[in-house]
Amino acid sequence: KNQVEQSPQSLIILEGKNCTLQCNYTVSPFSNLRWYKQDTGRGPVSLTIMTFSENTKSNGRYTATLDADTKQSSLHITASQLSDSASYICVVSVRSNYQLIWGAGTKLIIKP
Amino acid sequence: EAQVTQNPRYLITVTGKKLTVTCSQNMNHEYMSWYRQDPGLGLRQIYYSMNVEVTDKGDVPEGYKVSRKEKRNFPLILESPSPNQTSLYFCASSREGTGIWEQYFGPGTRLTVT
């Protein structure tokens, strides 16, 4: 069964610190992996999209990595800011039908 | 401004009273989709449309209908809402439904069915 699991479920860190969120997937065949940021009560916003051949992609202070062999991805946030408080969702696309498999998200809280 | 709009943003209704949530995009996107989001769960796709007059079921289509008569609009219809359809709904669009096109999401519609 195609699944995306994220950890931790929630995370609290101090402003200015770095953090790393994890995503493990069992999706096959794989097309691409996406990370979204979702502020409370709002629609998700795309951070990165990575294909099979990409193992790192950055978007400002956000850096996503992909290990297609172990089927793992991570999202690293550098020098966190209060505005980074949000849910971060990992999504994997199935190559055969382009269906998107959504993780449940990691809720990140940045404290001043 | 490129955007996906949804209306209404908030809706409280009673069981069995038909309702429609509208969705419109101004980016000339071919692909549109509806999702629902419930606490502790990932987004679940209700219906999607690859182009005008082409719609297909997602993971949780029961109790919902959609239509795609024009490229820009993709309304979600609940013919007889029930309390288990209380949820946060998102409409999304992308240039195409295949490949790695980015999806753009609307602001969400919070529906409560009593």
Contacts between the chains, C-beta under 8 A, distances in Angstrom:
chain1	res1	chain2	res2	distance
A	4	B	42	7.1
A	31	B	100	7.4
A	32	B	100	4.9
A	41	B	88	7.5
A	41	B	108	6.5
A	41	B	110	7.5
A	42	B	107	6.1
A	42	B	108	6.4
A	43	B	4	7.6
A	43	B	90	5.3
A	43	B	92	7.4
A	43	B	105	3.0
A	43	B	106	5.6
A	43	B	107	5.8
A	43	B	108	5.6
A	44	B	43	7.5
A	44	B	90	7.6
A	44	B	103	7.9
A	44	B	105	5.3
A	45	B	105	7.3
A	46	B	102	4.8
A	46	B	103	6.9
A	46	B	104	8.0
A	49	B	100	5.2
A	49	B	102	6.5
A	51	B	100	6.4
A	89	B	42	7.0
A	89	B	43	7.5
A	93	B	100	7.4
A	98	B	97	5.9
A	98	B	98	5.0
A	98	B	99	7.4
A	99	B	45	7.7
A	100	B	45	7.1
A	100	B	103	7.8
A	101	B	42	7.9
A	102	B	42	3.4
A	102	B	43	4.6
A	102	B	44	7.4
A	103	B	42	5.5
A	104	B	40	6.3
A	104	B	41	6.0
A	104	B	42	4.8
A	105	B	42	6.9
